[in-house]
């Protein structure tokens, strides 16, 4: 599927207005259809007498007017509550998390039900006629309108409860964590990935620039790889999904030089004004990191939230253990590379997860201790030597920060014990981690033996 179509569909899926607009149109169409059924007198007499509205035109107009006025008023109240929740979320959890509220189906369906009922009542109201006007009362339409009014009452109760739970920081962390796990399933593989060619493979490649600017949102990898295979060329993108494209800067390399290469790369990529990308594993990570960093700020000072984020990041790393991160290498039928897309690798993923949290947690022993415990838990199930080395690098950085920022000997002893435990686990699983801090040489000798 072309990158621009994928971007359009992704934007449409996350648009707040789509479901309310569809339900509003459905309400108007349903009213027109039911009025036609009423004009055709399809409802049996016993149904009219026992179950449907059997009042006159004046009462029907009053009833539909009340339904329309009350539903649009409640819709305004629901919208105000949503805006207030967005303000709270932006202030306490970061603006990147606003998309989790705007794309929430519960909010969209609630607002759509209220506005849809308003449209239904308005369209039905125009068909009511008094005796002097021709005498028509849409009994079936009125009965359905009354039913929709009760549905709106239920939706209002649901909405208040839903929003109260939705702005809870633990709920937000859980939702973003679910996004991260879904991204891991989509962007990793059970099978080993082909290794990218060496740097000297591209020694004669020609750079391709782009005059657009914005975040790289989508890439049509299969289409670009098919084009490169047809042209007997090889293309290497210099930017990964989520990177910002600067006008005139090199965006890709192609070899040999091909006239249509710039057009092919341009058509295979879609840019946007925000960073959200279905191919960017770091995006969900950064949402979680934003929550932790704001929780550790002096104005909030909530280390428990930061610890909750670390737990989720540890679970994500454990999920990656048996899987292989994408290398973005596409081969032709002869096994030659025709396209290389740089996806985030394990070390850079660890940096996105832990650098900002560690830096913000300086001087907070509880967070640093839990940070080391999470690294130890991941190391206990990880057996890849390069990955263990990356975990060890972050453990060493935590210990260095702790030595510099923690003044209490008792707290420092706890941090040192967690670090030593990590070293033992990492050594058992195949890779002695980097050592740092006091007694580093002693630990290194112990691991070597």
C-alpha positions as a printed Julia matrix, in Angstrom:
449×3 Matrix{Float64}:
   0.0     0.0     0.0
   1.4     3.47   -0.88
   2.88    5.36    2.04
   0.57    8.35    1.65
  -2.54    6.17    1.75
  -1.26    4.41    4.87
  -0.61    7.79    6.49
  -4.09    9.02    5.52
  -5.74    5.9     6.95
  -3.67    6.18   10.15
  -4.67    9.83   10.56
  -8.3     8.94    9.87
  -8.25    6.14   12.45
  -6.98    8.5    15.14
  -9.21   11.44   14.18
 -11.54   12.48   17.0
 -14.28   13.69   14.65
 -14.77   10.59   12.5
 -17.06    8.48   14.7
 -19.16   11.48   15.9
 -19.59   12.54   12.27
 -20.65    9.03   11.2
 -23.11    8.7    14.09
 -24.55   12.16   13.35
 -25.14   11.17    9.73
 -26.58    7.84   10.87
 -29.02    9.66   13.19
 -30.28   11.91   10.4
 -30.61    9.02    7.93
 -32.39    6.84   10.51
 -34.91    9.62   11.17
 -35.65   10.01    7.45
 -36.07    6.25    7.04
 -38.38    5.9    10.05
 -40.52    8.85    8.94
 -41.01    7.09    5.6
 -42.06    3.93    7.45
 -44.51    5.99    9.51
 -45.98    7.51    6.35
 -46.38    4.01    4.94
 -48.24    2.96    8.15
 -46.3    -0.28    8.48
 -46.67   -0.43   12.28
 -49.63   -2.59   13.4
 -52.4    -1.01   15.47
 -51.66   -3.03   18.62
 -48.07   -1.76   18.54
 -49.28    1.83   18.25
 -51.67    1.46   21.15
 -49.44   -0.45   23.57
 -45.83    0.44   22.84
 -45.4     3.47   20.6
 -46.02    7.15   21.18
 -49.75    7.81   20.72
 -49.97   11.53   21.55
 -50.74   14.44   19.28
 -48.63   16.74   17.16
 -48.11   19.39   19.87
 -46.84   16.81   22.32
 -44.62   15.26   19.65
 -43.01   18.62   18.88
 -42.51   19.33   22.56
 -40.96   15.91   23.12
 -38.59   16.09   20.15
 -37.61   19.64   21.05
 -36.79   18.55   24.6
 -34.7    15.64   23.33
 -32.8    17.87   20.9
 -32.14   20.62   23.45
 -31.07   18.27   26.24
 -28.78   16.11   24.09
 -26.91   19.05   22.58
 -26.55   20.55   26.07
 -25.16   17.3    27.46
 -22.87   17.01   24.43
 -21.45   20.42   25.3
 -20.91   19.29   28.89
 -19.17   16.09   27.72
 -16.97   18.14   25.42
 -16.04   20.45   28.31
 -15.14   17.46   30.49
 -12.97   16.1    27.68
 -11.13   19.4    27.31
 -10.54   19.53   31.08
  -9.18   15.98   31.02
  -6.88   16.88   28.12
  -5.56   19.85   30.07
  -4.81   17.66   33.08
  -3.14   15.03   30.89
  -1.0    17.59   29.06
   0.17   19.15   32.31
   0.9    16.01   34.29
   1.73   13.36   31.68
   2.93   15.25   28.61
   1.34   16.49   25.38
   2.31   13.35   23.45
  -0.25   11.42   25.46
  -3.14   13.58   24.26
  -3.59   11.24   21.3
  -4.56    8.48   23.74
  -7.54   10.61   24.8
  -8.56   11.94   21.4
  -8.48    8.5    19.76
 -10.32    6.87   22.67
 -13.36    5.08   21.26
 -15.38    5.57   24.44
 -15.13    9.36   24.19
 -15.89    9.32   20.48
 -18.92    7.02   20.76
 -20.35    9.03   23.67
 -20.11   12.33   21.82
 -21.35   10.68   18.61
 -24.38    9.2    20.37
 -25.35   12.56   21.84
 -24.87   14.52   18.62
 -26.46   11.75   16.57
 -29.57   11.81   18.77
 -29.69   15.6    18.39
 -29.62   15.25   14.59
 -32.24   12.5    14.76
 -34.59   14.68   16.8
 -34.15   17.69   14.51
 -34.85   15.7    11.34
 -37.85   13.99   12.95
 -39.19   17.31   14.25
 -39.54   18.77   10.75
 -42.0    16.01    9.76
 -44.55   16.61   12.55
 -47.75   18.31   11.35
 -50.75   19.56   13.31
 -54.31   19.09   12.04
 -54.29   22.51   10.43
 -51.02   21.65    8.64
 -52.12   18.29    7.32
 -52.11   16.12   10.44
 -49.09   13.78   10.65
 -47.42   12.37   13.77
 -44.56    9.85   13.21
 -45.38    7.47   16.06
 -42.61    4.94   15.33
 -40.06    7.72   14.92
 -41.11    9.28   18.24
 -40.81    5.95   20.03
 -37.3     5.39   18.71
 -36.41    8.97   19.73
 -37.55    8.25   23.3
 -35.39    5.13   23.28
 -32.39    7.13   22.08
 -32.95    9.6    24.91
 -32.61    6.77   27.44
 -29.49    5.57   25.62
 -28.01    9.07   25.96
 -28.64    9.02   29.71
 -26.79    5.7    29.95
 -23.94    7.03   27.81
 -23.59   10.08   30.07
 -23.2     7.87   33.14
 -20.72    5.68   31.28
 -18.76    8.73   30.08
 -18.28   10.19   33.57
 -17.05    6.84   34.9
 -14.87    6.27   31.85
 -13.14    9.66   32.07
 -12.59    9.3    35.82
 -10.7     6.07   35.18
  -9.04    7.27   32.0
  -7.15   10.17   33.58
  -5.66    7.84   36.2
  -1.93    7.71   35.51
  -1.77    3.93   36.02
  -4.45    3.48   33.36
  -2.54    5.73   30.97
   0.69    3.78   31.56
  -1.14    0.51   30.93
  -2.63    1.81   27.67
   0.69    3.11   26.36
   2.36   -0.12   27.43
  -0.21   -2.04   25.38
   0.7     0.15   22.38
   4.37   -0.68   22.92
   3.7    -4.42   23.08
   1.61   -4.2    19.9
   4.44   -2.34   18.17
   6.92   -5.02   19.29
   4.71   -7.74   17.8
   4.45   -5.81   14.53
   8.04   -4.59   14.16
  10.0    -7.65   15.29
  10.33  -11.11   13.82
  10.69  -14.68   15.01
  13.26  -15.33   12.29
  16.78  -13.85   12.07
  16.99  -10.8     9.83
  19.54  -10.35    7.02
  22.51   -8.22    8.0
  22.95   -4.89    6.19
  25.9    -4.63    3.78
  29.17   -3.09    4.94
  29.74    0.64    4.64
  32.12    0.24    1.7
  29.23   -1.27   -0.29
  27.88    2.28   -0.62
  31.18    3.93   -1.51
  29.97    4.87   -5.02
  26.41    5.72   -4.02
  24.84    9.04   -4.99
  22.98   11.06   -2.3
  19.32   11.97   -2.8
  17.85   15.02   -1.08
  14.27   16.11   -0.5
  12.82   19.61   -0.27
  10.04   18.58    2.09
  10.2    18.93    5.85
   8.47   17.04    8.63
   8.58   13.74   10.46
   8.93   10.6     8.38
   5.63    8.82    9.07
   5.31    5.98    6.57
   7.56    4.15    4.1
   6.34    1.96    1.25
   9.21   -0.5     1.63
   7.89   -3.17   -0.72
   7.12   -0.66   -3.46
  10.54    1.0    -3.22
  12.31   -2.38   -3.08
  10.39   -3.55   -6.17
  11.39   -0.39   -8.03
  15.05   -0.81   -7.05
  14.99   -4.45   -8.14
  13.53   -3.5   -11.54
  16.18   -0.81  -12.01
  19.02   -3.12  -10.89
  19.82   -0.53   -8.23
  20.29   -0.43   -4.47
  18.76    2.21   -2.2
  19.74    3.03    1.36
  17.56    5.37    3.36
  19.52    7.6     5.72
  16.5     8.34    7.94
  14.32    5.99    9.9
  10.59    6.27   10.71
  10.11    9.04   13.26
  13.13   11.08   12.14
  12.72   14.71   11.12
  13.44   15.47    7.47
  15.29   18.74    6.84
  14.83   20.33    3.39
  17.84   19.8     1.16
  19.56   17.33    3.51
  20.52   13.88    2.1
  17.63   11.49    2.63
  18.88    8.39    0.82
  21.74    6.9    -1.18
  21.31    5.13   -4.52
  23.71    3.16   -6.67
  24.15    3.28   -9.55
  22.85    6.79  -10.24
  19.31    6.65  -11.62
  17.24    9.56  -12.89
  13.99    8.36  -11.37
  15.52    7.62   -7.95
  14.51   10.94   -6.38
  10.92   10.55   -7.57
  10.78    6.93   -6.39
  12.01    7.81   -2.88
   9.67   10.81   -2.75
   6.63    8.7    -3.71
   7.56    5.9    -1.28
   7.69    8.16    1.79
   5.03   10.17    3.61
   5.81   13.0     6.02
   3.69   14.56    8.74
   3.75   17.34   11.3
   3.81   14.96   14.27
   6.02   12.04   15.16
   3.41    9.28   15.39
   4.39    6.41   13.09
   3.25    2.81   12.88
   6.85    1.84   12.03
   8.56    3.72   14.87
   9.17    1.49   17.88
  10.64    4.43   19.78
   7.41    6.44   19.67
   5.54    4.29   22.22
   8.73    4.13   24.29
   8.99    7.92   24.37
   5.39    8.24   25.51
   6.17    6.08   28.53
   9.42    7.94   29.16
   7.54   11.26   29.08
   5.3    10.05   31.91
   8.3     8.99   34.01
  10.29   12.17   33.38
   7.35   14.42   34.32
   6.7    12.3    37.41
  10.32   12.84   38.49
  10.2    16.61   37.95
  10.41   18.77   41.12
   6.89   20.07   40.55
   5.35   16.57   40.64
   7.9    14.42   42.55
   6.11   11.09   42.09
   8.75    8.33   42.02
   6.1     5.58   42.2
   4.86    6.54   38.73
   8.42    6.43   37.39
   8.85    2.97   38.94
   5.64    1.85   37.23
   7.02    3.02   33.88
  10.27    1.12   34.52
   8.24   -2.03   35.19
   6.49   -1.65   31.83
   9.76   -1.02   29.99
  11.27   -4.11   31.61
   8.29   -6.19   30.49
   8.73   -4.88   26.94
  12.42   -5.86   26.91
  11.53   -9.34   28.17
   9.03   -9.62   25.31
  11.82   -8.79   22.84
  14.14  -11.52   24.22
  13.11  -14.34   21.82
  12.53  -11.98   18.88
  14.72  -10.24   16.32
  14.56   -6.53   15.64
  14.12   -5.6    11.99
  17.25   -4.64   10.08
  15.27   -3.19    7.19
  17.23   -5.13    4.55
  15.29   -6.19    1.44
  16.92   -8.69   -0.92
  16.15   -9.45   -4.55
  15.68  -12.93   -5.99
  19.47  -13.32   -6.19
  19.99  -12.47   -2.53
  21.46   -9.04   -3.25
  20.4    -6.05   -1.13
  18.14   -3.63   -3.03
  16.83   -1.56   -0.11
  18.08   -0.84    3.4
  15.82    1.02    5.83
  17.51    1.88    9.15
  15.29    0.66   11.97
  16.16    1.18   15.62
  18.46   -1.49   17.06
  18.73   -2.82   20.6
  21.34   -0.41   21.97
  19.52    2.66   20.65
  16.24    1.28   21.98
  17.82    0.96   25.43
  19.05    4.54   25.15
  15.53    5.76   24.32
  14.13    3.82   27.26
  16.58    4.61   30.03
  18.77    7.66   29.44
  16.23   10.37   30.3
  14.76    8.43   33.23
  18.21    7.85   34.71
  19.15   11.49   34.26
  15.9    12.7    35.85
  16.21   10.22   38.73
  19.58   11.55   39.89
  19.61   11.64   43.68
  16.5     9.41   44.03
  17.69    6.04   45.38
  14.3     4.31   45.11
  14.11    4.86   41.36
  17.76    3.99   40.72
  17.45    0.81   42.78
  14.37   -0.28   40.87
  16.11    0.63   37.64
  18.94   -1.78   38.44
  16.46   -4.46   39.53
  14.65   -4.17   36.18
  17.93   -4.5    34.28
  18.77   -7.57   36.36
  15.38   -9.13   35.62
  15.85   -8.58   31.89
  19.4    -9.95   32.06
  18.1   -13.08   33.8
  16.13  -14.07   30.66
  18.42  -12.58   28.01
  21.27  -14.68   26.56
  22.43  -12.56   23.64
  25.94  -11.31   24.45
  25.55   -7.98   22.63
  22.25   -7.26   24.32
  23.68   -8.11   27.73
  26.56   -5.75   27.04
  24.06   -2.98   26.32
  22.21   -3.68   29.56
  25.54   -3.64   31.4
  26.4    -0.25   29.93
  23.22    1.24   31.38
  23.76   -0.47   34.73
  27.23    1.08   34.92
  25.82    4.52   34.11
  23.27    4.15   36.92
  26.0     3.26   39.39
  28.11    6.22   38.28
  25.17    8.59   38.74
  24.43    7.09   42.13
  28.03    7.58   43.28
  27.83   11.2    42.22
  24.36   12.15   43.52
  23.52    9.95   46.52
  24.99   11.13   49.79
  23.59    8.51   52.17
  25.98    5.55   52.69
  23.03    3.28   53.48
  21.24    4.16   50.23
  24.48    3.81   48.3
  25.0     0.37   49.79
  21.56   -0.72   48.49
  22.39    0.57   45.02
  25.76   -1.23   45.08
  24.09   -4.51   46.1
  21.65   -4.3    43.16
  24.48   -3.53   40.8
  26.52   -6.49   42.05
  23.48   -8.7    41.61
  23.12   -7.53   38.05
  26.8    -8.3    37.39
  26.38  -11.86   38.68
  23.27  -12.5    36.56
  24.84  -11.02   33.43
  27.98  -13.11   33.92
  25.93  -16.28   34.35
  24.04  -15.58   31.11
  27.14  -15.14   29.0
  28.42  -11.57   29.06
  30.34   -9.87   31.89
  28.83   -6.4    32.05
  30.84   -3.19   32.26
  32.02   -2.38   35.72
  32.09    1.03   37.34
  32.28    2.63   40.71
  34.19    1.43   43.78
  35.83   -2.0    43.68
  35.36   -2.21   39.91
  38.66   -4.04   39.42
  37.73   -6.59   42.07
  34.4    -7.33   40.36
  36.1    -7.57   36.97
  38.59  -10.12   38.31
  35.78  -12.1    39.9
  33.82  -12.18   36.62
  36.91  -13.16   34.61
  37.54  -16.11   36.92
